[in-house]
Amino acid sequence: MLVYLFRDRDRATRFAYSTDVTGRNLSLRMPGTNWAFVMAALDQDISEGEKAKCHLRLRGFYVFEK
């Protein structure tokens, strides 16, 4: 599955993966966050592990700090 990595422009350590290329599902979940597209990746390349993949399958997004 192809997923999309976003970074919060206002908080350099906050990132999110989304199944939506536009990231619109992130805005609905986290109002006030200013997401910027970073890159596309395959879900098997996600280093955050099974928890992230599970959230992506069930909710369509995964937010994390790095």
Sequence and secondary structure as in RCSB ss.txt:
>XXXX:A:sequence
MLVYLFRDRDRATRFAYSTDVTGRNLSLRMPGTNWAFVMAALDQDISEGEKAKCHLRLRGFYVFEK
>XXXX:A:secstr
 EEEEEEETT TTEEEEESSTT HHHHHHSTT  EEEEEEEEGGG TT HHHHHHHHHHSEEEEE 
